[in-house]
Amino acid sequence: MRILYISATVIIFAWLSQWTLELADPVPDRAMMVMGITGIPNSVTGILFHFRIYDTIFEVFVFTVAVLGVQHYLPRQPEVMTIYHASHDTIVILARIGAMIAGLVALELAIRGHLAPGGGFAAGVAGGTCIGLVAVTSEHWRSRERHEKWHASLWEKCSVLLLLGLSVPILAGVEFPRGYYGSLLSGGATPFLNFLIAFKVTIGSWTVLYMFIRFRGLL
């Protein structure tokens, strides 16, 4: 069976490689066309926020529905009375260092995601990882206190409405002013949409994590 798996993997890899080489010529021309229209060098982000912004909006809505489902379902269960967290000094130090790195990566991807590989969703995943590492090494009441103090659930919903408000003019064909090609503010509203999605995914991940800690005791 191992020989069969290896052979199938080699055949599929060779076929995909050949297929990629066949499409290698027209892709740069299409990518350059997208870059020229959007004013940003990351053609993937240009497509997601210019040509298929409606698709991106529905992806955000899917994540929002998932967060709302967790908020609706888990409170129906009793809260867990005993919640453990990682308290070993070595684990805490390493987790906090990892959280700091993940937070910096999230910030960089959110701000410069339209200039290089990355973007709002990737930044949100990194931001959620940062919060998760901190939660794993903290007492559960601290997570609850911070979540309620900063009104994370409210901000998460507001970010969705703001994202929708900025997307409507783009769907209507309104052209936003651009900066210099490849600059931080190039691409019209794309950098702001990227940052909003990163913020929304990060806060949504925080809400889901908080609910699972509170009602399932999962750390």
Residue, then its C-alpha position, 0 to 999 in steps of 0.5 A: m500500500r505504501i508503494l501505491y500511495i507513493s506512486a499516486t503522489v508522484i503521478i499527481f505531483a508530476w501532473l500538477s507540475q506540468w499543468t502549472l507550467e502550461l499556465a505559466d505564460p498567461v498568468p503574469d499578464r493577467a496579474m499585471m492587468v490586475m495590478g494596473i487596475t487596482g494599484i497594488p502589487n498583490s494581485v490576489t488581494g486586488i481580486l478579493f477587494h476589487f473584482r470579487i468583493y461580494d465573495t469576500i463579504f460573504e466569507v466574512f458573513v460565514f465567519t460571523v454566523a459561526v461566531l453567533g452560533v457559538q454565542h447562541y449555543l454554548p450559553r445553554q450549557p452550564e459553566v465549567m467550575t474548574i478550568y486549568h491553565a498552563s502555569h509552568d514558567t517555561i511554557v508561560i515564557l515561550a507562549r508569551i514570546g510566541a504571542m508577541i511574535a504572532g501579534l507583530v505578524a498580524l499587525e504587519l499582515a494587516i497593514r501591508g497585506h496588499l503589498a505582499p502575500g498575506g492579507g486580512f484573513a491571514a492577519g486575523v488568524a495570527g491575531g487569534t493565535c496571539i490571543g489564544l496563547v495568552a489565554v492558555t497561560s492565564e487564569h480564566w477570569r482574566s480572559r473573561e474580565r478583558h473580554e467584557k471590559w473591551h466589549a469585544s462582541l460589540w466591536e466584532k459586530c461593528s467591524v462587520l457593519l463598517l466593512l459592509g459600509l465601505s464595500v457598498p461604494i466599491l460594489a457600486g463602482v465608485e473609484f477611491p483615490r489611490g496613492y503611489y503604486g506600491s505605497l502603503l496607501s495605494g489601492g484606494a480602500t483596500p488597505f482599510l478593508n484588509f485591516l477591518i477584516a483582520f480586526k474582525v477575525t481576531i476579535g471573533s476568534w477571541t469571542v469563540l475562544y472565550m466562550f469555549i473556555r467559559f462553558r467547556g473549560l477547553l484550554 
